[in-house]
Amino acid sequence: MTIMKRLAFRMNLFPGMEDEYKRRHDAIWPELVGLLREKGISDYSIFLDERTGHLFGVLSVTDSLRLDELPEQPVMQKWWTHMKDIMETHADHSPVSIPLQEVFHMP
């Protein structure tokens, strides 16, 4: 039996970019989805707080250490470059992502 770990994080969308963010994710690249699944990610959702522009991501992963492999992947780097104009990013174009601590879970 595979044990899944749930992770949550917050990112920041630039003002006025809500529709563009949704449009880009509605057309997410199949090769990116394949990479995420290959690294053990499933049940991945991103929520928007329209008042603040904060994005809240929640995902399940089989091995959180495999997430450390994502920045090395060309398709991941290409996606980050594709998204850098609509959200807060680091110098390498990866999104500024703040981990969130789970304080309650009702399975």
C-alpha positions in Angstrom: 0.0 0.0 0.0 1.3 3.4 -1.0 1.2 6.1 1.7 0.3 9.5 0.4 1.5 12.7 2.0 -0.6 15.9 1.5 1.2 19.2 1.0 -0.1 22.7 0.8 1.5 26.0 -0.2 0.7 29.6 -1.0 1.8 31.6 -4.1 1.1 35.2 -5.1 -0.6 36.2 -8.4 0.0 39.6 -9.8 -3.1 41.9 -9.7 -5.5 41.5 -12.6 -4.0 38.2 -13.7 -6.7 35.9 -12.4 -8.3 35.1 -15.8 -4.9 34.6 -17.5 -3.8 32.2 -14.7 -6.9 30.1 -15.1 -6.7 30.2 -18.9 -3.1 28.9 -18.8 -4.0 26.1 -16.4 -7.0 25.1 -18.4 -4.5 24.5 -21.2 -1.8 22.9 -19.1 0.7 21.0 -21.1 0.2 17.2 -21.2 4.0 16.7 -20.8 3.9 18.7 -17.6 1.0 16.7 -16.2 2.9 13.6 -17.1 6.0 14.8 -15.3 4.0 15.6 -12.2 2.4 12.2 -12.2 5.8 10.6 -12.8 7.1 12.3 -9.7 4.3 10.8 -7.6 2.0 13.9 -7.5 -1.8 13.4 -7.6 -5.0 15.0 -6.5 -3.5 18.5 -7.2 -5.7 21.6 -6.8 -5.0 25.3 -6.8 -7.4 27.7 -5.2 -7.6 31.5 -5.6 -8.4 34.0 -2.9 -9.7 36.8 -5.2 -9.4 39.4 -2.5 -5.7 39.0 -2.1 -4.4 37.3 -5.2 -3.1 34.5 -3.1 -3.1 31.0 -4.7 -3.3 28.0 -2.4 -2.1 24.7 -3.7 -2.9 21.3 -2.2 -1.5 18.1 -3.5 -0.8 14.5 -2.6 2.6 12.9 -3.2 3.9 9.4 -2.7 7.5 10.6 -1.9 8.0 14.3 -1.1 11.7 14.0 -1.8 10.9 13.4 -5.5 9.6 17.0 -5.6 13.2 18.1 -5.3 13.8 16.7 -8.8 11.3 19.0 -10.5 13.5 22.1 -10.8 16.0 20.1 -13.0 13.3 19.1 -15.5 13.3 21.1 -18.8 9.4 21.1 -19.0 9.2 22.4 -15.5 11.6 25.2 -16.3 9.7 26.0 -19.5 6.4 26.2 -17.5 7.9 28.5 -14.9 9.2 30.8 -17.7 5.7 30.7 -19.2 4.2 31.8 -15.8 6.7 34.3 -14.6 4.9 37.3 -16.1 1.7 36.8 -14.1 2.9 35.7 -10.7 5.7 36.3 -8.1 8.8 34.3 -8.9 12.4 33.8 -7.9 15.4 34.7 -10.2 15.2 31.2 -11.8 11.5 31.8 -12.6 10.3 29.3 -10.1 7.2 30.5 -8.2 7.6 32.0 -4.8 5.9 29.2 -2.8 5.4 29.3 0.9 4.7 25.9 2.6 1.6 25.8 4.8 1.4 23.8 8.0 -1.6 21.5 8.3 -3.5 22.3 11.5 -6.7 20.3 10.9 -7.7 17.4 8.6 -10.9 15.5 8.6 -10.4 12.3 6.5 
